[in-house]
Amino acid sequence: MRTIVTVFLLFALVLTGSAQSGSAVEGSWEGILTQEEGGYQPEYHMRLELKVKGTAVTGYAEVDHGDDVYIKTDVSGTLKDGFFLSLTDGLVINQKDLIDQEYCTKSYQLVLKKSGNRLYLKGRWKGVASENPCIPGKVILKRKMKRA
């Protein structure tokens, strides 16, 4: 009987930890998206809004560079082990017309990290525009603090 109780408690602990990790990814994130040398701009402002249900992640991404670039897409993907996040751009929700360039549909491989009491999503992105690869880069996002 004691073994059954111990196994049940361990199982409940694992489920609780997974739920907490998922909720750690859920919410608003803000930071930078970089593009390696040769890209349109070396750095863009980026925002993510994410919802997590089990291992499924949905939401939207916004990327902008001042008045030059703005695009908002829906994103979807998966959360693995509570901290590995794979996302892909979906439909364009809103955009500013891009002059002399095409939008790069991105896929992101991000990891949830903690530094002090702050949470970060960090990783790399790659993408395609008109079936041609885009110049890839990095993503560094900080969890937006909830205001009272």
N, CA and C of each residue as an Amber inpcrd file, in Angstrom:
protein
   444
   0.8300000  -1.1950000   0.0000000   0.0000000   0.0000000   0.0000000
   0.8720000   1.2560000   0.0000000   1.9360000   1.2110000   0.7830000
   2.8300000   2.3650000   0.8760000   3.4590000   2.6730000  -0.4850000
   3.7980000   1.6300000  -1.2470000   4.3870000   1.7960000  -2.5720000
   3.4040000   2.4810000  -3.5120000   2.1420000   2.0980000  -3.4540000
   1.1220000   2.7070000  -4.3100000   0.9930000   4.1940000  -3.9970000
   0.9560000   4.5480000  -2.7270000   0.8610000   5.9530000  -2.3280000
   2.0860000   6.7250000  -2.8070000   3.2770000   6.1530000  -2.6620000
   4.5110000   6.8100000  -3.0990000   4.5010000   7.0370000  -4.6050000
   4.1070000   6.0190000  -5.3690000   4.0380000   6.1480000  -6.8310000
   3.0250000   7.2240000  -7.2120000   1.8680000   7.2340000  -6.5690000
   0.8470000   8.2370000  -6.8480000   1.3710000   9.6480000  -6.5700000
   2.0370000   9.8320000  -5.4400000   2.5740000  11.1510000  -5.0920000
   3.6470000  11.5990000  -6.0820000   4.5140000  10.6880000  -6.5050000
   5.5300000  11.0300000  -7.5050000   4.8880000  11.4160000  -8.8290000
   3.8710000  10.6670000  -9.2410000   3.1610000  10.9680000 -10.4820000
   2.5010000  12.3470000 -10.3970000   1.8580000  12.6440000  -9.2730000
   1.2160000  13.9490000  -9.0800000   2.2500000  15.0700000  -9.1070000
   3.4210000  14.8370000  -8.5300000   4.4910000  15.8330000  -8.5250000
   4.9760000  16.1230000  -9.9410000   5.1410000  15.0780000 -10.7510000
   5.5670000  15.2530000 -12.1410000   4.5320000  16.0570000 -12.9130000
   3.2530000  15.7210000 -12.7540000   2.1940000  16.4550000 -13.4520000
   2.1490000  17.9100000 -13.0140000   2.3060000  18.1700000 -11.7330000
   2.3090000  19.5400000 -11.2330000   3.4740000  20.3200000 -11.8060000
   4.6460000  19.7260000 -11.8630000   5.8170000  20.3850000 -12.4390000
   5.6130000  20.7110000 -13.8960000   5.0000000  19.7950000 -14.6680000
   4.7420000  20.0390000 -16.0850000   3.7530000  21.1730000 -16.2570000
   2.7230000  21.1950000 -15.4330000   1.7320000  22.2610000 -15.5420000
   2.3590000  23.6080000 -15.2240000   3.2210000  23.6560000 -14.2060000
   3.8650000  24.9150000 -13.8570000   4.7860000  25.3820000 -14.9700000
   5.5310000  24.4810000 -15.5980000   6.4140000  24.8580000 -16.6940000
   5.6140000  25.4120000 -17.8530000   4.4920000  24.7400000 -18.1940000
   3.6520000  25.2160000 -19.2810000   3.1300000  26.6040000 -19.0040000
   2.6920000  26.8450000 -17.7770000   2.1910000  28.1680000 -17.4440000
   3.3180000  29.1900000 -17.4220000   4.5600000  28.7480000 -17.2220000
   5.6970000  29.6710000 -17.2620000   5.9190000  30.1890000 -18.6790000
   5.6200000  29.3850000 -19.6930000   5.7750000  29.8060000 -21.0870000
   4.5910000  30.6710000 -21.5140000   3.4280000  30.4120000 -20.9440000
   2.2260000  31.1520000 -21.3180000   2.3460000  32.6100000 -20.9010000
   1.9050000  33.5090000 -21.7800000   1.8900000  34.9250000 -21.4470000
   2.5690000  35.7890000 -22.4840000   2.9940000  36.9690000 -22.0510000
   3.5780000  37.9820000 -22.9400000   5.0890000  38.0110000 -22.8190000
   5.7510000  38.0680000 -23.9650000   7.2110000  38.0850000 -24.0590000
   7.6200000  39.2240000 -24.9780000   8.7570000  39.8420000 -24.6590000
   9.2200000  40.9680000 -25.4730000  10.7410000  40.9830000 -25.5000000
  11.2960000  41.3520000 -26.6560000  12.7490000  41.4110000 -26.7670000
  13.2020000  41.6730000 -28.1790000  14.2630000  40.9550000 -28.5880000
  14.8360000  41.2060000 -29.9070000  14.9290000  39.9260000 -30.7350000
  14.8320000  40.1360000 -32.0300000  15.0890000  39.1100000 -33.0240000
  16.2360000  39.6550000 -33.8630000  17.3190000  38.9060000 -33.9690000
  18.4610000  39.3640000 -34.7570000  18.4900000  38.6270000 -36.0830000
  19.1900000  39.2220000 -37.0390000  19.4110000  38.5790000 -38.3300000
  20.8930000  38.6860000 -38.6390000  21.4870000  37.5640000 -39.0350000
  22.9210000  37.5330000 -39.2960000  23.2900000  38.4710000 -40.4460000
  24.5800000  38.6920000 -40.6150000  25.0970000  39.6160000 -41.6230000
  24.5070000  39.3280000 -43.0040000  24.0880000  40.4070000 -43.6700000
  23.4910000  40.2910000 -44.9960000  21.9860000  40.4110000 -44.9840000
  21.3800000  40.4240000 -43.7860000  19.9340000  40.5690000 -43.6740000
  19.5070000  42.0180000 -43.8570000  18.1980000  42.2340000 -43.9330000
  17.6510000  43.5800000 -44.1260000  18.0630000  44.5060000 -42.9840000
  17.9370000  44.0400000 -41.7490000  18.3500000  44.7800000 -40.5560000
  19.0170000  43.7920000 -39.5960000  19.9980000  44.2340000 -38.8170000
  20.6360000  43.3020000 -37.8790000  19.7670000  42.9720000 -36.6660000
  18.8080000  43.8650000 -36.3300000  18.0260000  43.6640000 -35.1100000
  16.6210000  44.2320000 -35.2730000  15.6380000  43.4850000 -34.7780000
  14.2300000  43.8810000 -34.8070000  13.6590000  43.7630000 -33.3970000
  12.6010000  44.5020000 -33.1310000  11.8580000  44.3710000 -31.8850000
  10.8490000  43.2410000 -32.0860000  10.6880000  42.3770000 -31.0800000
   9.7670000  41.2470000 -31.2070000   8.9230000  41.0920000 -29.9540000
   7.6670000  40.7190000 -30.1690000   6.7370000  40.4010000 -29.0900000
   6.0780000  39.0600000 -29.3960000   5.8780000  38.2680000 -28.3640000
   5.1420000  37.0050000 -28.4730000   4.0470000  36.9990000 -27.4240000
   2.8910000  36.5100000 -27.7870000   1.7980000  36.2760000 -26.8420000
   1.4390000  34.8040000 -26.9870000   1.6050000  34.0240000 -25.9160000
   1.4590000  32.5730000 -26.0090000   0.4280000  32.0200000 -25.0390000
  -0.2790000  30.9770000 -25.4960000  -1.1820000  30.1900000 -24.6610000
  -0.7450000  28.7360000 -24.7790000  -0.8170000  28.0160000 -23.6650000
  -0.3820000  26.6190000 -23.6360000  -1.5410000  25.7480000 -23.1690000
  -1.7870000  24.6750000 -23.9240000  -2.7880000  23.6790000 -23.5220000
  -2.1420000  22.3190000 -23.7110000  -1.7540000  21.7010000 -22.6080000
  -0.9930000  20.4540000 -22.6830000   0.3840000  20.7600000 -23.2440000
   0.7080000  20.1480000 -24.3750000   1.9840000  20.4520000 -25.0410000
   1.7870000  21.3570000 -26.2520000   0.5280000  21.6960000 -26.5740000
   0.2350000  22.5600000 -27.7270000   0.3650000  24.0310000 -27.3330000
   1.0340000  24.7930000 -28.1800000   1.2390000  26.2220000 -27.9400000
   0.6660000  26.9930000 -29.1260000  -0.1210000  28.0300000 -28.8350000
  -0.6650000  28.9040000 -29.8750000  -0.5010000  30.3450000 -29.4270000
  -0.6600000  31.2600000 -30.3680000  -0.5850000  32.6740000 -30.0370000
  -0.2560000  33.4980000 -31.2530000   0.4470000  34.6010000 -31.0150000
   0.8630000  35.4390000 -32.1330000   2.2380000  36.0310000 -31.8760000
   2.8860000  36.3980000 -32.9780000   4.1970000  37.0530000 -32.9360000
   4.0880000  38.3740000 -33.6730000   4.7250000  39.3920000 -33.1400000
   4.8360000  40.6880000 -33.8050000   6.3110000  41.0280000 -33.9350000
   6.7170000  41.4420000 -35.1280000   8.0950000  41.8470000 -35.3830000
   8.0440000  43.2110000 -36.0460000   8.8610000  44.1480000 -35.5380000
   8.8970000  45.4690000 -36.1690000  10.2880000  46.0680000 -36.0850000
  10.4980000  47.0370000 -36.9630000  11.7340000  47.8190000 -36.9710000
  11.3360000  49.2580000 -37.2810000  10.9950000  50.0000000 -36.2280000
  10.5790000  51.3910000 -36.4140000   9.4270000  51.4950000 -37.3940000
   9.5200000  52.4560000 -38.3050000   8.4740000  52.6530000 -39.3040000
   8.6800000  51.7980000 -40.5460000   9.8240000  51.1130000 -40.6380000
  10.1540000  50.3540000 -41.8460000   9.4030000  49.0330000 -41.9620000
   9.2970000  48.3060000 -40.8710000   8.8010000  46.9330000 -40.9210000
   7.8140000  46.7060000 -39.7860000   6.6770000  46.0680000 -40.0940000
   5.7570000  45.5960000 -39.0610000   4.9840000  44.4120000 -39.6230000
   4.9690000  43.3340000 -38.8670000   4.1500000  42.1810000 -39.2490000
   3.6920000  41.4580000 -37.9880000   2.4510000  40.9850000 -38.0310000
   1.8800000  40.2020000 -36.9360000   1.3470000  38.9080000 -37.5470000
   1.8130000  37.7780000 -37.0290000   1.3690000  36.4720000 -37.5180000
   0.8750000  35.6290000 -36.3540000   0.0000000  34.6890000 -36.6760000
  -0.2890000  33.7180000 -35.6280000   0.8560000  32.7120000 -35.6050000
   1.0680000  32.1040000 -34.4570000   2.1130000  31.0930000 -34.3000000
   1.5030000  29.8670000 -33.6310000   2.0850000  28.7290000 -33.9200000
   1.6650000  27.5000000 -33.2470000   2.8690000  26.5840000 -33.1420000
   2.7920000  25.6830000 -32.1930000   3.9080000  24.7680000 -32.0170000
   3.7100000  23.8650000 -30.8300000   4.8410000  23.3920000 -30.3040000
   4.7960000  22.4410000 -29.2000000   5.7890000  22.8230000 -28.1070000
   5.4500000  22.4030000 -26.9050000   6.3100000  22.5720000 -25.7440000
   6.7360000  21.1780000 -25.3000000   8.0370000  20.9430000 -25.2350000
   8.5540000  19.6270000 -24.8550000   9.3010000  19.7440000 -23.5300000
   9.0110000  18.8390000 -22.6300000   9.6590000  18.7750000 -21.3160000
   9.5170000  20.0730000 -20.5220000   8.5250000  20.8840000 -20.8600000
   8.2600000  22.1030000 -20.1140000   9.1540000  23.2780000 -20.4290000
  10.2090000  23.0890000 -21.2740000  11.0680000  24.2390000 -21.5500000
  11.6450000  24.3040000 -22.9590000  11.4350000  23.3000000 -23.8150000
  11.8460000  23.3680000 -25.2260000  10.6330000  23.7730000 -26.0490000
  10.7100000  24.9020000 -26.7120000   9.5740000  25.4470000 -27.4470000
   9.8910000  25.5070000 -28.9360000   9.0680000  24.8420000 -29.7480000
   9.1760000  24.9110000 -31.2080000   7.9490000  25.6380000 -31.7180000
   8.1510000  26.7350000 -32.4430000   7.0480000  27.5290000 -32.9850000
   7.2470000  27.7510000 -34.4720000   6.1350000  27.9200000 -35.1830000
   6.1700000  28.2460000 -36.6020000   5.1640000  29.3490000 -36.8720000
   5.5690000  30.3300000 -37.7020000   4.6430000  31.3700000 -38.1390000
   3.5200000  30.7440000 -38.9530000   2.3290000  31.2980000 -38.7990000
   1.1770000  30.8570000 -39.5820000   0.6790000  31.9900000 -40.4550000
  -0.6110000  32.2270000 -40.3830000  -1.2320000  33.2600000 -41.2060000
  -0.8200000  34.6580000 -40.7570000  -0.7060000  35.5540000 -41.7210000
  -0.4280000  36.9550000 -41.4180000  -1.7240000  37.5870000 -40.9280000
  -1.6950000  38.1780000 -39.7450000  -2.8530000  38.8430000 -39.1600000
  -2.8800000  40.3060000 -39.5860000  -1.7170000  40.9370000 -39.5970000
  -1.6090000  42.3570000 -39.9420000  -0.1850000  42.6260000 -40.3910000
  -0.0120000  43.5450000 -41.3230000   1.3380000  43.9040000 -41.7420000
   1.3450000  45.2710000 -42.3940000   2.4990000  45.8880000 -42.3230000
   2.7520000  47.1100000 -43.0700000   3.3980000  46.6530000 -44.3680000
   3.0080000  47.2510000 -45.4790000   3.5960000  46.8600000 -46.7610000
   5.1050000  46.9360000 -46.6940000   5.7370000  45.8610000 -47.1060000
   7.1900000  45.7850000 -47.0960000   7.7100000  46.2390000 -48.4520000
   8.5360000  47.2620000 -48.4620000   9.0750000  47.8060000 -49.7010000
  10.3090000  47.0070000 -50.0970000  10.3190000  46.4980000 -51.3160000
  11.4670000  45.7760000 -51.8760000  11.9010000  44.5700000 -51.0490000
  10.9860000  43.9370000 -50.3520000  11.3380000  42.7160000 -49.6360000
  10.0950000  41.8750000 -49.4120000  10.3060000  40.6030000 -49.1820000
   9.2190000  39.6820000 -48.8980000   9.3210000  39.2410000 -47.4480000
   8.1720000  38.9300000 -46.8750000   8.1670000  38.4570000 -45.5020000
   8.7800000  37.0650000 -45.4240000   9.5680000  36.8570000 -44.4040000
  10.2240000  35.5760000 -44.1560000   9.3810000  34.7890000 -43.1420000
   8.7830000  33.6950000 -43.5710000   8.0220000  32.8330000 -42.6710000
   9.0120000  32.0480000 -41.8180000   8.9060000  32.2260000 -40.5040000
   9.9370000  31.7190000 -39.5980000   9.4980000  30.4880000 -38.8140000
  10.4950000  29.7060000 -38.4500000  10.3170000  28.6670000 -37.4340000
  11.3490000  28.9580000 -36.3450000  10.9300000  28.7650000 -35.1100000
  11.7430000  29.1270000 -33.9460000  12.0080000  27.8880000 -33.1020000
  13.2140000  27.7870000 -32.5820000  13.5780000  26.7640000 -31.6030000
  14.0660000  27.5230000 -30.3660000  13.2320000  27.5560000 -29.3360000
  13.5210000  28.3690000 -28.1550000  13.5930000  27.5040000 -26.9020000
  14.3400000  27.9980000 -25.9300000  14.4780000  27.3180000 -24.6430000
  14.0980000  28.3040000 -23.5450000  13.2900000  27.8410000 -22.6000000
  12.9200000  28.6410000 -21.4380000  14.0760000  28.6120000 -20.4500000
  14.5550000  29.8010000 -20.0610000  15.6680000  29.9050000 -19.1120000
  15.2850000  30.8730000 -18.0060000  15.9290000  30.6890000 -16.8580000
  15.6990000  31.5840000 -15.7260000  17.0250000  32.1720000 -15.2980000
  17.0350000  33.4800000 -15.0820000  18.2130000  34.1700000 -14.5710000
  17.7350000  35.0830000 -13.4500000  18.1550000  34.7910000 -12.2340000
  17.6240000  35.5270000 -11.0870000  16.1450000  35.2080000 -10.9700000
  15.3200000  36.2380000 -10.9300000  13.8730000  36.0030000 -10.8760000
  13.1990000  36.3010000 -12.2160000  13.9800000  36.4290000 -13.3010000
  13.4350000  36.7150000 -14.6330000  13.4330000  35.4580000 -15.4930000
  12.3910000  35.3210000 -16.3170000  12.3020000  34.2280000 -17.2790000
  12.6090000  34.7550000 -18.6750000  13.3050000  33.9370000 -19.4570000
  13.6920000  34.2960000 -20.8220000  13.3600000  33.1510000 -21.7660000
  13.0540000  33.4950000 -23.0050000  13.0060000  32.5370000 -24.0990000
  14.1610000  32.8980000 -25.0180000  15.0740000  31.9480000 -25.2260000
  16.2580000  32.2100000 -26.0510000  16.4180000  31.0840000 -27.0540000
  16.8900000  31.4440000 -28.2420000  17.1350000  30.4110000 -29.2360000
  17.4080000  30.9900000 -30.6030000  17.1260000  30.1800000 -31.6220000
  17.4240000  30.5510000 -33.0030000  16.1590000  30.4710000 -33.8460000
  16.1970000  31.1670000 -34.9660000  15.1260000  31.0740000 -35.9420000
  15.7350000  30.8740000 -37.3240000  14.9340000  30.2920000 -38.2040000
  15.2780000  30.1960000 -39.6190000  13.9730000  30.3690000 -40.3780000
  14.0680000  30.6080000 -41.6730000  12.8370000  30.8140000 -42.4100000
  13.0190000  30.7730000 -43.9100000  11.8880000  30.9560000 -44.5950000
  11.8830000  30.9890000 -46.0540000  10.9980000  32.1260000 -46.5390000
  11.3840000  32.6900000 -47.6940000  10.5770000  33.6870000 -48.4010000
  10.5790000  33.2690000 -49.8620000   9.4150000  33.0400000 -50.4280000
   9.2970000  32.5740000 -51.8200000  10.1800000  31.3590000 -52.0850000
  10.1340000  30.4070000 -51.1790000  10.8640000  29.1440000 -51.2910000
  12.3830000  29.2830000 -51.2060000  12.8850000  30.4790000 -50.9290000
  14.3210000  30.6930000 -50.7390000  14.6020000  30.8760000 -49.2550000
  15.6990000  30.3020000 -48.7590000  16.0000000  30.4700000 -47.3340000
  16.3120000  31.9270000 -46.9900000  15.8570000  32.3360000 -45.8200000
  16.1710000  33.6700000 -45.2960000  17.4750000  33.5770000 -44.5070000
  18.1050000  34.7090000 -44.3200000  19.2880000  34.7580000 -43.4640000
  18.7940000  34.6000000 -42.0270000  19.2310000  33.5620000 -41.3100000
  18.7000000  33.2540000 -39.9820000  19.2500000  34.1810000 -38.9000000
  18.8220000  33.9220000 -37.6730000  19.3040000  34.7220000 -36.5540000
  18.8980000  34.1390000 -35.2150000  18.9380000  35.0030000 -34.2070000
  18.6520000  34.6010000 -32.8280000  17.4330000  35.3450000 -32.3000000
  16.8750000  34.8060000 -31.2230000  15.7580000  35.4210000 -30.5110000
  16.1100000  35.4480000 -29.0350000  15.9200000  36.6070000 -28.4070000
  16.0940000  36.7450000 -26.9580000  14.8960000  37.5410000 -26.4530000
  14.0110000  36.8640000 -25.7270000  12.7930000  37.4910000 -25.2220000
  12.7400000  37.3870000 -23.7050000  12.2080000  38.4300000 -23.1030000
  12.0620000  38.4960000 -21.6550000  10.5670000  38.4510000 -21.3400000
  10.2070000  37.7160000 -20.3090000   8.8070000  37.6530000 -19.8850000
   8.3750000  39.0270000 -19.4090000   7.2710000  39.5240000 -19.9620000
   6.7520000  40.8190000 -19.5150000   6.1320000  40.6480000 -18.1410000
   6.4630000  41.5520000 -17.2720000   5.9350000  41.5060000 -15.9130000
   4.4730000  41.9330000 -15.9340000   3.6440000  41.2090000 -15.1930000
   2.2330000  41.5610000 -15.0910000   2.0940000  42.7720000 -14.1870000
   1.2670000  43.7030000 -14.6270000   1.0430000  44.9140000 -13.8220000
  -0.1820000  44.7330000 -12.9450000  -0.0970000  45.2840000 -11.7690000
  -1.1980000  45.1540000 -10.8120000  -2.3440000  46.0590000 -11.1620000
